[in-house]
Amino acid sequence: MASTPESAFGQGDCHLVQNLLSPGLETGIFEKLKDEVNWMRMSHQGGEVPRLVAVQGHIGTDGSVPIYRHPADESPPLTQFTPTVLAIKEETEKQLGHPLNHVLIQLYRDGTDYISEHSDKTLDISHGSYIANVSVGAQRTMILRTKRTKRDPSRVHDEDEDGARQSQRINLPHNSLLKMGLQTNMKWLHAIRQDKRADRDKTPDELAYGSARISLTFRRISTFMSQDGSIIWGQGATSKTRDAAKSTISGDVPEAIAMLKAFGRENHSSNFDWQDAYGAGFDVLHITSAPRFFAGADKVPNRRISLMLNEYGIKYARGSADWPKGEKPVASFGSQTMSFLRYVDNNDQGTDVRGDIAIMLYLYFGNAKKHVDDVDVGSLYARFYRAMTIHGEWKRCREASNGNGISDQLAQEFSYWDSALLKMPFLGGLSPSLPDFAIWPVLHDIREEASGDGLKQFQNLNSYYQRVLCRDGVRENVLDTHV
């Protein structure tokens, strides 16, 4: 018989229940779960999470499934509750007083597997419900910590507060249930840290089951998706009812970035306004391994990268980047302005490239051979280097003349490129390449700032500008990205 909950944790709505399962159900439960569950790997920010996972839930008669969205690039597909998981769910429901329709199952293979500090995302979690974590196997310790005031937008920061974050340790023994209310989830972060102690320093409970632990996090979810994943409705969607369900949106779109930003607000805010952040709903599924481009404050470097991504047909998620703590921003090549740009690829390594010239070379090396004709590489790189300097000269000219014209030095450069276009349609050859990606955004900026007056005398350059502008996707994906 389950024990009476122990003293409250967090905000007082978090309790530990021991001996959740009866002896008959508890016997052999670890082995049953380990063999019964179809374990998979999940990725987050380009890398695998340090544990094995599975997702199960209630599948409706029409095939619809509950959907729980959180910051993961890829999450395992939901399958029907398996018998042992279903039995655990039923015992858990008795302790919570409400039904459960979704479970994330995680296998911590030993003490080195962990989960980082976070708050659960409540976009899809039913209001007023509990988050229920059942532990089977070796005992691990959950750490609760109040949120950092430096990162909490809902609080006025006190310099002394961050050093005094409240912390609580909760031992999670075999056959226990931690029922966490949404107030604790909002005010506190929770984590399972790596246990790097030697075995001789651990208790028998921590060494049991070969130090492996199975965690079952049950939730009551109020957002649903059709069997084929084509439509979505409910609490966390834009349409709240099945009859008005809307189409799901793929993850490499601005809506995905807005959802991720809302997730970030929930992770940092101790007075999270659910209605303001989530009330309108999102129809986006998980970002499924889309590369991510984080733009800076300067439109020209941003458009250089966007132009390349568009030309190479790379779909990506967009965002804006702040300078990482402790890092200096990367200067845009040929410019005095510091601009932080970042591109995170979706390859196995999660390659993280920073600065416009580094990103451009990375994209070129990875994609150019598929899209361009053979060129004189030495000549191409020389033109690229020269093209990258034009942005800095244009910025100096703009500041000196308030955008009303171009300098003699800039006119000389444009004369050079205008002559180059007599022999070929693009600055690097028969199709756009590095020099084009470097120069065209500057030409567009000049036309915006100086009404194009400074380019009127360069007939070939003007025709070239229009030629690039009319390429597929340039207006939509390069000029209308608001970055």
Phi, psi and omega in degrees: 000137182297146180282163172292137181306142178283183181305152186287152176241171176059236181271011180096355179252022180237123186223149176255128177247123179262162180053048181302315186264145176294158180306322180296322180279328183289331184300122178070015186296323182297311182295321179299313180295315183299323181277329188278325186280139177272091185287141178222174175255149179237143180251149177214125181055041173086354181232161180286142175288149186278056176185162176266148187222162172206154178233128176231161180187182178274124178258123183291168180297335178268006180088358181290152184226150172289143181237126178246114184259137181206168186288084175223139177293319181219137179232146181298152176292148179282134175238165181297148176308129174277162189305313182292319178296320179298319179296319178294320179300317182296321177291324179293320179301326179297326181281332184269326183084014175210158182287160178232141183228010184206141176216134170258119183253130183230136178253110173272105192291332175197190184293347181274343175285145188205172169224133186288164181299130183194167164251143176295145181274126190259013178310316186251357182278132182303134178300139176080004181266173176256151166264124188245120179246114179260132180251131177228128179111215184294146178287132171235168183246126173268136177253123171259133176220139176295157187285154181289128178293331180298331183252005183264106182290347183270358184232150173279128187282132172249125185305330184273347189288321186297332179284352183237039176297136177289146181219140177225143178249131179236113175287131182248089183283168174306139176065042178237160177234126171255112178261117185248123175282164185287341175291316176296320179298326181283320187272337187235150169262151178229152184205156166245108184277161172298140176252100185265009179292152174291153181304327182295341181263001182259157178278163176303323179295327180283339180263352182297156178056034180064027181069012179270146180226137173252126180249129176242111180258104181270142177220155170260112186257139182241017173242140188226156181227147179291164184303322181271003178074016186271334181227157184218146179204168176115194188308314186266004180258170178287330175258128187269349181236157180298322183296331182255016184306144179247166181292143174289155182245136177293158193283348186265053185225164180303327179301327179294319178295320178298320179293318179296323177295322176296320175301318180297321177299318180294325181292334187255336188267131177267358173228060188290128178268095184300315184297318181293318185277322190241346192305320181291338178088161177226140178254015182273139172271188178301147171291113188266083174059031176282137170301155182235131177245120179256113187276160177259198184273343184264122184296326185296306176301322178301315183287333174301313181290316180299322179296318178295313181299320178294314182298323182271002176069029181268116175277139187208163174265138183254148174202178175245147187246135167266160177291128179298146181303129177085358181250150172268141178293159181266129180287136173297135186302132178075012182231154176270352183274133179277129184219121181268117174238147183214136177232122179249114183282165179257025178280177184299331182273349184059043186309129184244111185245137186230136181099142188296316183293323179294318179294318181297316178293322179298314180294321181295312181298327183276341189229339190300320185298337180278342192236346185236160178281168176299134181226164172284104187299318180300315179294320180299314181293324178296319178292322178299313180301314181294320182295326183291339182281343187294326181300315180297319179295320179295321180294319177295319179296316181296318180293326182282329187244009182057031175077014185267000180182184179240155183282166177298321180295320179292322178297321177297318179297315181293328176296320177299312183288328177297320178291322180299329183282356173292333188260344185204155184287335180230164188289342179249000182145220185277347179216161183301140178213197190308313180299324179294315180296332180282318189271319190303317178299331176291317177301318180295320179296320178296318180295326178288318187277323187243018179055021176078002184301324183289349183252357187302325185284350184255086187298314182295322180293323177294318178295320178298317179304313180294325180298316179289319181302327183274359177291151184306128171084353185295312180297317185283317190262344182249314185270339184251026182270352180059032175231000000 
